[in-house]
Structures are given as structure tokens and as C-alpha cells.
Amino acid sequence: MPRGRPGGPGGSGGDDAADGPALRLGPERTESAPDGDWVVRMVPGAASTKTYRCPGCDQEIPPGTAHLVAWPAYSQGPADRRHWHNPCWQRRLRRHPRGRRAGG
């Protein structure tokens, strides 16, 4: 008798290693905000194995740090994905564009 979950669409169960990294990430959710619709996924520290640069604060997100990845909901591919610190993502709508001052 087969063990584990059944295969995906059109699949037969196959090797679960291909699904490994995706299963370690949080579920995708869609957020609507004034800056557009975004797909957001939490990345637990245990699944974070690379260094990324947060576009919100321009600081590194080191491996092992929980964070999130977000991309436009109507994106054409993974090139639009950006890794953010959780607080930076929450504050993104309140930040000022670089090189400009409020009330300037």
C-alpha cells in the first residue's frame, strides 16, 4: 500500500524532494493595498538559506532570519519577487521615496 500523500495534478506520487522547499514556506496570501495587489508568503528562518537585501530598509536579511517574500499579484514570473523584513513590509506605505523629503 502506498504511503504519503497522493501525487499532484497529473502526477503519480513521485519524489517528494521536489516539493520540499515549497512545503517549508508559509501559505501564499493576496493583499490589496494602495500600491497594488500583492502575493505574500512568509519564509520561516529554517527555510531561509540565502542572504537577501530588503527593499524597505536596504539592509541584508541573513540566512536563518524569518521574513516574507512578496511579488505583484499579476507578475509574469519570479524575477519580481522581493524579500522583506516583516516590519519593513508593514511600513512600506508610510516610507518616503529616496532622495525626497516630506514638505520639501
C-alpha positions in Angstrom: 0.0 0.0 0.0 1.5 3.4 -1.0 2.4 5.8 1.8 2.3 9.6 2.0 0.1 11.9 0.1 -1.1 11.2 -3.4 0.6 12.9 -6.4 -0.2 16.3 -7.6 -2.1 17.1 -10.8 -1.3 14.5 -13.3 1.3 13.1 -11.0 1.7 9.7 -9.5 3.2 10.4 -6.1 6.8 10.6 -7.3 9.7 12.1 -5.4 8.6 14.4 -2.6 12.0 16.1 -2.6 10.9 18.4 -5.4 8.2 19.7 -3.1 10.5 20.1 -0.1 11.3 23.8 -0.2 7.8 24.9 -1.1 6.4 22.9 1.8 8.7 24.6 4.3 7.3 28.1 3.3 4.1 29.5 4.6 0.9 29.6 2.5 0.5 32.4 -0.1 -2.0 35.1 0.6 -3.1 38.1 -1.5 -3.0 41.5 0.0 -4.7 44.6 -1.6 -3.2 47.9 -0.8 -3.0 51.4 -2.3 0.3 50.3 -4.0 -1.5 47.4 -5.7 -2.3 43.7 -5.2 0.5 41.6 -3.8 1.0 37.9 -3.2 2.8 37.5 0.1 4.4 34.4 1.6 6.1 34.0 5.0 9.5 32.4 5.0 10.4 30.8 8.3 14.0 31.1 9.5 14.7 27.4 9.0 13.8 27.8 5.3 15.9 30.9 4.7 19.2 29.7 3.4 20.4 32.7 1.4 21.2 36.4 2.1 18.7 38.8 0.6 18.5 42.7 0.6 15.3 44.2 2.0 14.0 46.9 -0.3 12.4 48.7 2.6 15.5 49.4 4.6 18.3 48.4 2.2 19.8 46.1 4.8 20.6 42.4 4.5 18.3 39.6 5.6 20.9 37.0 6.7 20.2 33.2 6.3 18.2 31.8 9.2 16.1 35.0 9.5 12.3 34.8 9.3 11.0 37.2 6.7 8.5 37.4 3.8 8.6 37.4 0.1 6.2 39.5 -1.9 5.5 40.0 -5.6 2.9 41.8 -7.7 -0.2 39.7 -8.0 -0.2 40.0 -11.8 3.5 39.3 -12.1 4.9 37.3 -15.0 7.5 35.4 -13.0 9.9 35.0 -10.1 12.1 38.0 -11.2 9.6 40.3 -9.5 9.8 38.7 -6.1 11.3 40.7 -3.3 12.3 39.6 0.2 11.3 42.0 3.0 11.8 42.2 6.8 8.3 41.8 8.2 8.2 45.2 9.9 9.6 46.9 6.7 6.7 45.3 4.7 4.2 46.6 7.1 5.6 50.1 7.0 6.2 50.3 3.2 3.2 52.5 2.6 4.5 55.1 5.1 8.0 55.4 3.8 9.2 58.3 1.6 10.8 57.8 -1.8 14.6 58.1 -1.6 16.0 61.4 -2.2 12.9 63.4 -1.4 11.9 65.0 1.9 8.3 65.4 3.1 7.1 69.0 2.9 10.1 69.8 0.6 
